[in-house]
């Protein structure tokens, strides 16, 4: 079986071919920012360029319903919300298309081949520009009543002021995303423009307090989820959390916030990196056949 794997993100579309348990031919191009029709055109062009396929799995930003339509997205494509992406692409391509929310797809990839392999129940969070979340229960993705479960970035933890519209105010992701840390660090040193640069100087006296506060912010959110779900495993993704020392500090702080009886939880770094969404989407498309 030969499956096209596509990951539509805010800045880039990544794509490749999933065949015989391997992801090959990886490439990417900038994401369109005009309108939804531009997105459909770009995806069609990419998929047609992959050769003969049995199906396509697409990981996409935004909330996705059971028919592969975009329920809601607050990204740069203004009319992406409401786009019947699966139906439009199947009409153009003539093959089955599976469309999944990007973090759900990444969680499924980790469940099958990564940090969650062999664990039927776990939570997955990714820390980047925002915070994405997914829930795996009984070996299946849990999507909720309206296909939107796992919006952990929208937890309100830090104040009582209104958090809507526009993900402002008290939302978890405004305090604990990688972007929040980088923004704080750039205010101290404009050269610190990404997470890797911040990690390289995390013990600098000017930066260390920012990192410590950020670690605390992450840990408070994780401890809330642990007390609600009592999971055995939480998988943490995002490039910045590949830093071993930073991950160790998050694990240590989070455990210090837990009530007795919840220590069973394991925190693990995601293993598939930026391929997780591609792999997960391809596996979901493959399974649907």
C-alpha positions in Angstrom: 0.0 0.0 0.0 1.4 3.4 -1.0 0.0 6.4 1.0 0.7 10.0 0.6 1.5 11.8 3.8 0.9 15.6 4.1 1.2 17.9 7.1 -0.3 21.4 6.5 1.1 23.8 9.1 1.1 27.6 9.5 4.4 28.2 7.8 5.1 25.0 5.7 3.5 22.0 4.1 5.6 18.9 4.7 5.0 15.8 2.6 6.3 12.4 1.7 5.3 8.8 0.9 4.4 6.1 3.5 5.1 2.6 2.1 6.1 -0.6 3.8 6.4 1.0 7.2 8.8 3.7 6.0 8.4 7.5 5.3 10.4 8.5 2.3 10.8 11.3 -0.2 10.4 14.0 2.5 10.1 17.5 1.3 8.3 20.8 2.1 7.1 24.1 0.6 5.8 27.3 2.1 2.1 27.2 3.2 -0.3 29.4 1.2 -1.7 32.3 3.3 -4.3 33.6 0.9 -7.6 31.7 0.9 -8.8 28.2 1.4 -9.0 27.6 -2.3 -5.2 28.3 -2.5 -4.7 25.6 0.2 -6.7 23.0 -1.7 -4.8 23.9 -4.9 -1.5 23.5 -3.2 -2.4 20.2 -1.6 -3.7 18.9 -4.9 -0.5 19.9 -6.7 1.7 18.2 -4.0 -0.3 15.0 -3.9 -0.4 14.7 -7.7 3.3 15.0 -7.7 3.7 11.9 -5.4 2.8 9.5 -8.1 0.2 6.7 -7.9 -1.3 6.4 -4.4 -3.8 4.2 -2.7 -4.8 6.9 -0.3 -3.7 10.2 1.3 -3.4 11.1 5.0 -3.5 14.8 5.8 -2.5 16.3 9.1 -3.7 19.9 9.4 -3.9 22.8 11.8 -7.4 23.5 13.2 -10.2 21.4 14.6 -11.4 18.7 12.2 -14.8 17.0 12.3 -15.8 13.4 11.4 -16.3 14.3 7.8 -12.8 15.7 7.3 -14.0 19.3 7.3 -12.3 22.2 9.2 -14.5 23.1 12.2 -12.4 26.0 13.3 -9.0 27.5 12.7 -7.6 30.8 13.8 -4.6 30.8 11.5 -3.5 33.0 8.6 -6.0 31.5 6.0 -9.0 33.6 6.9 -11.7 31.3 5.3 -10.1 27.9 6.2 -12.8 27.4 8.9 -15.7 25.5 7.3 -13.6 24.1 4.4 -14.8 20.5 3.5 -11.2 19.5 2.9 -11.7 15.8 2.6 -14.6 16.1 0.1 -12.8 18.7 -2.0 -9.6 16.6 -2.3 -11.4 13.3 -2.9 -13.3 14.9 -5.7 -10.1 16.1 -7.3 -7.9 13.1 -6.7 -10.3 10.2 -7.0 -8.7 8.3 -4.0 -9.6 8.1 -0.3 -8.4 11.0 1.8 -8.1 11.1 5.6 -8.0 14.5 7.3 -6.9 14.8 10.9 -6.0 17.5 13.4 -2.3 17.9 13.5 -1.8 17.0 17.2 -4.2 14.1 17.0 -2.2 12.8 14.0 1.1 13.3 15.9 -0.4 11.5 19.0 -1.5 8.6 16.7 2.0 8.4 15.3 3.5 8.3 18.8 0.9 5.7 19.8 1.8 3.4 17.0 5.5 3.9 16.6 6.8 6.3 19.2 6.8 7.1 22.9 3.2 5.9 23.3 3.7 2.5 21.7 2.2 -0.3 23.8 0.2 2.2 26.0 -3.5 2.3 25.3 -4.2 5.5 27.4 -2.1 8.6 27.4 -2.1 12.4 26.8 0.0 14.2 24.3 0.9 17.8 24.3 3.1 19.8 21.9 4.7 23.1 22.8 5.5 25.4 20.0 3.9 28.7 18.8 0.9 27.5 20.8 0.1 24.4 22.8 -1.7 21.5 21.1 -3.2 18.5 22.8 -4.6 15.1 22.1 -6.1 12.2 24.1 -5.7 8.5 23.4 -8.1 6.3 25.3 -8.5 2.5 25.0 -6.2 2.6 22.1 -8.2 5.1 20.1 -8.1 8.9 19.6 -10.7 10.5 21.9 -12.3 13.4 19.9 -15.1 14.6 22.2 -18.7 15.6 21.5 -17.8 18.0 18.8 -14.4 16.5 17.6 -12.5 19.1 19.5 -11.2 17.3 22.6 -7.7 18.0 23.8 -7.5 21.8 23.5 -5.2 21.9 26.5 -3.7 25.2 25.4 -7.1 26.8 26.3 -7.0 25.9 30.0 -7.4 28.9 32.2 -4.9 28.7 35.0 -3.3 32.1 35.7 -6.1 34.7 36.3 -9.8 35.1 36.3 -9.9 37.7 33.5 -11.7 36.6 30.3 -9.6 34.6 27.9 -11.6 35.0 24.7 -11.5 36.3 22.0 -8.2 35.5 20.2 -6.6 33.3 22.8 -5.6 36.3 24.9 -5.5 36.7 28.6 -5.4 33.7 30.9 -4.9 30.8 28.5 -2.3 28.2 29.3 -0.5 28.6 26.0 0.1 32.3 26.5 2.2 31.4 29.5 3.7 28.0 28.7 4.2 27.8 24.9 7.7 27.8 23.5 6.7 31.1 21.9 6.0 32.6 25.3 9.5 31.7 26.5 11.2 33.0 23.4 9.2 36.3 23.5 10.4 36.8 27.1 14.0 36.0 26.3 14.0 38.3 23.2 12.9 41.2 25.5 16.2 40.6 27.4 18.4 39.8 24.4 17.1 40.3 20.9 19.5 37.7 19.6 17.5 34.9 21.3 15.1 34.3 18.5 14.3 30.6 18.9 14.1 27.9 21.5 17.4 26.4 20.7 19.2 29.7 21.3 17.4 30.2 24.6 18.3 26.7 25.8 21.9 27.3 25.0 22.0 30.1 27.6 19.3 28.9 30.0 21.7 29.3 33.0 22.7 32.8 32.1 21.8 35.0 35.1 19.6 37.2 32.9 17.7 34.3 31.3 17.6 31.7 34.1 14.6 33.4 35.9 12.6 33.4 32.7 13.3 29.7 32.1 12.5 28.8 35.7 9.2 30.7 35.5 8.4 29.0 32.2 9.1 25.5 33.6 6.8 26.3 36.5 4.0 27.4 34.1 4.3 24.2 32.1 4.3 22.1 35.3 1.2 23.7 36.7 -0.7 22.9 33.6 0.6 19.3 33.5 -0.2 18.8 37.2 -3.8 20.0 36.5 -4.2 17.4 33.7 -2.6 14.7 35.8 -5.1 15.3 38.6 -8.0 15.3 36.2 -7.1 12.3 34.0 -4.8 10.3 36.3 -2.9 9.1 33.2 -0.1 6.6 33.2 1.8 8.5 30.5 2.0 12.0 29.1 4.0 12.4 25.9 5.5 15.9 25.4 6.5 17.2 22.0 7.9 20.3 20.4 11.4 21.0 19.4 12.3 22.8 22.5 11.4 19.8 24.7 14.0 17.7 23.0 16.5 19.5 25.3 17.3 16.9 27.9 18.0 19.3 30.8 14.9 21.3 30.2 12.8 18.2 30.1 14.3 17.0 33.3 13.5 20.3 35.0 9.9 20.1 33.8 9.5 16.5 35.0 11.0 17.4 38.4 8.8 20.5 38.9 5.7 18.7 37.8 6.1 15.8 40.2 6.6 18.2 43.1 3.0 19.5 42.4 1.3 16.1 42.6 -0.9 14.8 45.3 0.0 11.4 46.8 -1.3 8.6 44.6 -0.6 10.3 41.3 3.2 9.6 41.1 2.6 6.7 38.8 2.5 9.0 35.8 5.5 9.0 33.4 6.5 12.0 31.3 8.2 11.0 28.1 9.7 13.0 25.2 8.0 12.5 21.9 10.2 10.2 19.7 9.1 11.0 16.2 9.9 14.7 16.0 8.4 16.7 13.2 7.6 13.4 11.3 4.9 12.4 13.9 2.0 14.1 12.2 3.0 12.8 8.8 3.3 9.3 10.1 0.1 9.4 12.1 -1.9 10.8 9.2 -0.6 8.1 6.9 -1.3 5.4 9.4 -4.9 6.6 9.9 -5.4 6.7 6.1 -4.0 3.2 5.8 -6.2 1.9 8.6 -9.3 3.5 7.0 -8.8 1.2 4.0 
